[in-house]
């Protein structure tokens, strides 16, 4: 693996200064600040209303279930309609649902079914927003600076996520969690306004074609026709599920029983967040020539947290492991986005992103639900070693795919797009019948 020449330090002035990229980054920072605080606030709202840990899990599952159900449809819709309209509509849904959630919590009228329904609406909005946003981001940058732009975007997101979680926790300690939910609703409103000003005139309009099912089939063929793509999607369906089980279920239990409580686990998660910032900063400078080889090799360290919890490592060691994992996942993430940007036709980006997301989240509910029974059956340490082994095995398996080892960075990206039609005609079609 070799690295293309890069500047000695990340020069922000060389980033794409396009209007779309700036709007997308600003809006993403705003929503990330609000959402990461709101996730904490939702859990405390459940507990303060008289719920228990099981109720918190039900509300969390209510957010995840529609995400899994509607992701593929969301990707197809985002490639049929102007993506910024899909994003604004999803932000509007999230704003309204979070505003109602906040009002119910502040007035003391929130019941469990209210909270499950409203978080389900948030998950539905995310299912449509995510593929549209990823397609829009990838179409907003071009040329050799795409990887640096993706790294800068991800670094901004991670920084906002850390700040949002810290701010949300501080606000919950000082006031009712309903106010944090209200701030999240306001963040969605502001972000939606910013995204309404995105310019899509550079994106060729879709030629008239089949309906929604035809688009889903087309996206599926795009995925299965590229061995590097379906291999990595399958890999991460296992990796994300296993990491989710280890860190969402076993991590807090190990912290409680072996490390002295919740605070050490909080330190470890913070170290992971700092690592993601470091990894994004690294990828603003480093341009590996073999994109997927570099990214896949950096998936192996994702087995370290499970192994560290299985031992278990002392707090300092666990924090070091989590930091390394954060750096590694950013190397993969930027490499993966760059490969998609380089290889996937612009008009199919959202559908491919939807299949990618679906592969990543589909097995998470099953894995987290099975974590407890597996621990009872084989023991916690053995279950964690099994998690680590699965990550190593599936990642090693992906390296046997030649396209994963050999896909190289191109100095210029040539996009393949469908024939262009008049924008007025495309907009009219989108208003009356693009959903087939």
N, C-alpha and C positions, 0 to 999 in steps of 0.2 A: 504494500500500500504506500503510495507516495502522496505528497501534498503539493498542490499548486502554489505558486508564489503568492504571497500575501503581504499586506502592509505590516510594518512592525508593531503597530498599535491600531485599535479600532477607531477609524476616523469617521465620526458621525456625519461630517459634511459630505462624505461620499455616499451616504445612504440615499435611496430614491426619495426625492423631496416632493413627489407627486401629491396632489390634493387628496386623492382617494386613500393613499397609504397613511397620510396624516390623520384624516378623519377616522379611518378604521382603528388606528392605534389609540387615538384619544378616546373614542367611544368604548373600546375594549377595556381600557384602564378604568374608566368610570364604572362600567358594569361589574368589573372584577372586584373593585373596591366594595361595591354594595352587596354583591352576591355572596362573597366569602364571609362577610359579617352576618348576612341573613341566614346562612346555613346554621350558624351557631345559635342565632336568635330563635329559629324555628324549633330547635331541640329544647331550648329553655322554655319556650312558650308552651310546648307540650307538657313539660314537667310541672310548670307553674299552674297549669290548668288542672292538675291532679293526675296526670298520666304517669306511666312508669317507663322503664327501658323498652319494654315490648311495644308500647305506643309510639315511642320515638322511632323504633324500627319500622313500624307500619307507615308512618309519615314519610320516612326516607324511601321506603319501597314504592310509595305512591308517586314519588318523583321519578324513580327509575323506570317503572313499568311502561308509561307512555313513551318515554325516550326510546326504549327498545321497540315498541310497537310501531311508532310513526317515523323512525329515522329514514328508512328506505323511501317512504312516500315523500318525506321532506326533501330528500336529495333529488328526486325526480321533479318535484314542483319547482325547486330552486333552479333547475336547468331549463324549465319551460317558461317561467315568469321572470321578469327583471329581478335580479337577486336582491337589490336594495329594498324593493317593495316587500319581499318575503321577510327580510330582516326587520323592517319597520313594523310589519304586522305582528311578528313574533314578539318584538319589544313591547308593543302595545298590549298584547295579551298578558305578558309578564308584569307590566306596570299595573294593569287593572287588578290582576289576581293578587299581587303583593299588597296593593293598597287596601283591598277588601280584607285580606289576612291581617294587616296591621290594625285596621279599624275594629275588627272583631276582638283581637287581643287587647287593645287599649280599652275597649268598653266592657271587657269581661264576658263576652258572649261567644267565645270560640269553643266549639266542641270538636271532638276528635274527627268526626266525619267532615266538618268544615275544613279542618286543616289538611286532611287527606285529599279532599277535592281540589283545594286551591293549590297545593303543591303538585298535584297531578296536572293541573293546567300549566304550571311553570315548566314541568317536564315536557309537556306537549309543545310549548313554545320553543324550548331548547331543541327539540327534535327537528323542527323546521328551520330554526335559526342557524344551528351549527353547520350543516352542509352548505347553506347559502353563504355564510360568513367565510368559510374556508375557500369556497370557489371565488368569492369576491376578493379575498386577500391575495390569492395566487394570481388573479388577473390584474392586480394593481401594480405588480412589479415585473420587470423584464431584465434580461441579460445577466451579466456576470454578478450583479449586485443582489440577485434574488436571495441567495443564501444568507448574506449579511442582513438583509431586510427582515427575513424570517427570524433570524437570531435576535435582532433588536426588538421585534414584535413580541417574541416569547419572553425575552428578558423583562420587557415592560409589564407583560401580563403577570409574570411570577412576582415581580416586585409589588404590583397592586394587590395580588392575592395575599401576600404576607401582610401588607399594610392593612388590608380589609379585615383579615381575621383578627389582627391585634386591635384595630379600632372597634370592631364589633364586640370583642370581648370586654374592652374598656367601657363601651357604652352600656352593655348589658349589666355590668357591675354598678353603674351609676344610675340607670333608669330602666324603665319597662322595656322588655324585648320588642314590644310593638313598635317603638320608635325606630329601632334598627330596621325592621321590616318596612317602615314608611320611607326611610332613607333609601332602601333598595328600590322601592317603587319609583321614587324621584330619580334615581340613577338611570333606571330603564327609560324614563321619559326623556331625560336629557340625551341619552345615547341614541334613542330613536330619532330625535330631531337631527342630531349630527348625521346619522346614517341616511336620512331622507335627502341630504345634499350630495350623496355619492353620484358620480358621473358614470353612466353605463353606455355612453355613446360609442366607446371604443370596442364594445363587445358585439360581435355580429349577431343579428337576430336569428332565431331558429327558423328554418324553413318549415312549411306545413308538413306534418307527418302523422305518426300514429298517436295513440292516446297514452295515458299514464302507464298502463301495463307494458306497452311497447317500450317506453322509456326505461322501465325497471329491467326488462329483458336486455335492452341495449347496454345498460350499466353493468349488468351481470356478465355479459359477453366481454365487455371491456376488462373486467377483473380477471375472469378465468382465462382470457387469452394472453395474459401476461404472467408467466410463472413467478417472477419476482414479487408481483403484487399479491397474488392469492397466497403465496407461501408466507409472506410476512403478516398478512391479515390473519391467517390461521395461527401463526406463531403467537401473535398478540392476543388472540382470543383466549389462549391458555395463560400467557404471561400476566395479562391484566387481571384475570380472574384469580390466579394464584396470589399475586401481590395484594389484591384486594382482601382476600381471606386472611393473609398473614398480617397485614397492617391494620385492617379494620376490626378484626376479631381477636387474633392471638396477641398482637402488639400491646393493646391495653391490658390484657390479662397478665402477660409477662411483667409489664410495668407494675401492676398492682401486687403481684405475688413475689416478684424477685428483685425489683429495682427500687421499691420504696414509694410507689404511688404514681399518680398521673403526671406530675411535673417532669420526671425524667423522660417520659414518652413525649411530652410536649417539646422538650429540648431536642429530642431526636428528630421530630417532625420539622422543627425550625431549622435544624442542620441540613435536612433534605432541601428545604426551601432555599437556603443560602447556596447550596450546591447547584440548584437549577439556575440561579443567577450567574454563578461562576461558569457553568457549562455554556450558557447562552453567550456570555462575554467571550469565551474561548472560540465559539463558532463564528463570532464576528471577525476573527482573525484567521482561522484555520479553514482551508478549503480542501478537504480530502478528495483526491482524484476519483477513487473508487467509493462512491457515495454509500452504497448499501453494505459493502464489506466493512467500512469503518463504523457505520451505524450498528450493524448486527454484532460486531465484536463488543460493542459497548452495551449490549443487552445482557451479557454474561454477569456483570456486576449487580444486576437486579436480584440475583440469588443471594447476595451477601446479607441483606437485612434479615431474611428468613433464617439463614445460618447463624447470624449474630443473636437472634432471639432464641434459637434452639439451644445455644451453649449454656446460659446467656452471657453475652459480653457485659462488662461494666458500662456505666452510662457514657463515659468518655469514648470507649471503643465503639459503642453503638452509634454515637453521634458522628464519629469519623466515618463509619460505614455508610450512614445515611447521606453524609456529605458527598462521598464518592459516587453513590448511587444517583444523587441529584445531578452531578456533573455528567455522568454517563448517559442518563436518559435524555439530556438536552442534546448531546452529540447525535444520538439516534434521531430525536425529534426534528432537528434542523435538517439532517441528511435526508430523512424521509419526506419532509415537505418539499425539499429541493428536487428530489427524484420525481415526485408527483407533478410538480410545476413543469419540469423538463419533459416528461414523457406522456402526460395525459392531455388530449385535445381540450381546449378551453371550454367548449360547450358541454363537456362531459365531466368537468371537475367536481361539481356538486354531487352527482350520482356516485362517482367513485369514492368521494369523501364519505358519503352516507354508508356505503358498504364497508368502508374502513372503520368508521365509528361503530357500526352495528357489530362487526366482528370483535371489536374491543370490549363492548359492554354486554353483549348477549349472555355470556356465561357468568358474569359477576354475581347476579342474584343467586344462581345455583351454587356457586362456590362459597359465598358467605353463609348461605343457609346450611350447607353441608359441613362447614368448619366445626361446628359444635359436635355433631355426631361422630365425625372422624376423630376428633380429639378424644371422645369417650371410648372409641373403638381401639385406637392404637397409642394414645398418649399425645400430649401437646408437643413435646420435643420431637417425637418421631414424625408427627404431622408437619412440623416446620421444616425438618430435614427433607421430607417428601416434597414440600413446596419448592425448596431450593433445587432439588434434583430435577423436578419437572422443568423449571426455567432453563437449566443447563441443557437438558436433553432436547427440548424443542428448538432452542437456539442453535445448538450444534447441528440439528437436522436441517435447518434453513440454509446453513453454509454448504450443504450438498447441492443446492440449486445453482447451476452455473450462472444464471443471470444475476443472482444476488452477489456473487463474487466478482462479476465482470462488468456490471453496469458502471459506466464512467461519466464523469461530469463533462458536459460540453461547454465550450466557451461562449456559445450563443444559442439561445433557445428559439427554435422555429416552431411556431404553433400551427396546428392543423385545425381549421374551423369549417363549419358548414357554410354553404353559399349564403351570401348576405341578401336580405330582402329589405324593402323600405321599412324604416323604423315605425312609421305611422301604422302600417299594416300589421306589424308584429304586435304593437301595443293594443290595437283593436282586437286582434285574435286573442291576446292574453286576457282581455277583459271579458270575453264571452265564451271561450271554449278551449283554452289550453289544457285543461285538466282532462280532456278526452271524454 
